[in-house]
């Protein structure tokens, strides 16, 4: 079967789950994003191995950069914040109001992240994303979190690098039973 070329656009869902989860583990949706969601990867750094007597180098060494997902989370339940950003949550009682106490030190969590798209390929997975959120509120905007998810290499439990992976793009669904 010939692969179909597709233009992938319009993210419609963002979800996370524990790194290394088996397929049957459900993702937790994160849907309260402003319209600023972005996926980017900077160009790699390059180091020339210069030649003494020539204008062109003998070789160029490249050092890649991670993939970054960025967005602003503005619609959230306070109970949803601790797994992503640290801190503690206490529900309301008859004598106290609901409260989220933010982390007292910089806090980063690691999750497997999945983006689902409306058109084109089905989605993209970052197998291990270092997740950092900082409190922010733009002028006349909503109180939220500026979130940056930076890809890391997800390895296997052994020293075999054959299972190392950073991301995957999900295409056509299964064709068999």
N, C-alpha and C positions, 0 to 999 in steps of 0.2 A: 504494500500500500504506500503510495506516495504521500510524503508529508505536505500539509497545507501551509502556505505562508499566511501569516496573520498579523494584523496591527492590533496590539493589545492596549486597550484604554478604558477609562472610567472605572477606577477602583470603587467597589461597592461594599466591601467588608474588610475589617482588620481584626485579627484574632491572635491570641497567644496561648501557649501551654508550656509545660515544663520541658526543658531541653532533653532530648533523647527519649521522648515519650513514644510508646508504641502507637500504631495507627488507630486503635480503638479509643484512645484517650481524646476526649472532646476538647476543643479550643474554647477559650473564654473571649467573647466579643468585646471590642472597644470601639463603640460607634459614635461617641460624642465629639467628633473632630470638626474643626473649622475647615473651610475650603482652602486649606494651605498644605495638604498632604503632598510630600515629594519623596522621590527615590532618586539618589544620586551616587555616583562613584567618581572621585577625582582621578585625573590622569596619573599614571605611575611616575615616580621619580626616576630619573635616568642618570647614570654615571657613564661618561665616555672613557674608554680605554684608548687614549690618544696615541697617535703615531708620531714619531719624531720628524720624519721626512715627508709626511703626507698630510693633505688637508682633511681627509676623512679619518675617523677613528678606526682602530682594528676591530672594536666591538663596542656594544652598548649594553650595560647591565640595567635591568629594570627592577624596581621595587614597587609592587602594587599597593593600592590603597583599599580600605574597606568600603563596603556599601553602607550608605546611611539613609535611614528613613527619618523624616522630620515632619512634625505636625504640632498643632495646638489642640489639646484636649480641654474642652470647656463644658461638656455635659457629662456629669459623672455622679455616682453615688459615693458618699464618703467612705463607705465600707469597701469600695473597689480600689482605694488608693494605697493602702499598706503593701499589697503584694508588688506593686509597680514602683512605688516611691519610698517605701519604708514608713516609719512612724507607727502610730497605733490608732485604732478606731474604737469608740465606745458608743453603743446605741443609746437612744433616749430611754429614760426611765420615768417613773412618776415624780422623781425629785431632781432629775438632771437632764439637760438637753443633750442631743446627739453631738458628738465632737470627734474631729480628726486632729490628732497632734502630729504635725509634720516631724520628720526625722531631724535630729539635732546635729547631725553631721552629713556630709555629702553621701548620698546613698545611690547605688546602682544595682540593678537586678539583671539577671540573665534569663531570657525566655526564647522559645522558638516562636517566630512570628509568621503569620500567613496573611497575605493580601489576596483577596478574590476580586476578579475583574468582570465587568459586565459584557465586554466584547473582546474577541480575540482569544488569546490563551486564557485558560481558566484561572491561573493565579501564580503567585510566587511565594516561596518559603525561604526565610532566613533561618537556618538551623540553630544558630546560637547568636542572639542579639543582645549586646550590652545595652541596657535601657536606663536612661537618665532623664528625669523630669525636673524642671525648675519652675517655681511659681511665677506667674506673670499675669499682667493685666494691661492691655493697651488702653490709651485714652478713649473713654466711652465704650470700652469693650467688656467682655465677660472675664471673670476671674477664672484662670485655668492654669494649665501646665504646658510649657514649651518642652516637647519631648524629642529626644534624639536617640535613635536605636542604631548602634554601630555593629556591623557584622564581625564575628570572630569565627575562627575555624572550629568546627565541631568534629572532634576526633572520636575514634573508637576507644574501648577500654583496654585495647592492646597497643603495642608499639607499631603495629602495621598501619602505614599511612594510606593504604588502599581505601580505607573507609572514611578518610577525612573529607569534609565537605563544608562549603560556605553557604551556597544558595542553590535553589532549583526553580525552574520555570515549569509550571504544570500546563500541559497541552490538552490534547483530546482525551476524553474519558476512555475507560476500558471498553474493548469491543466484544469481548467474550462473556460467557456466563459465569 
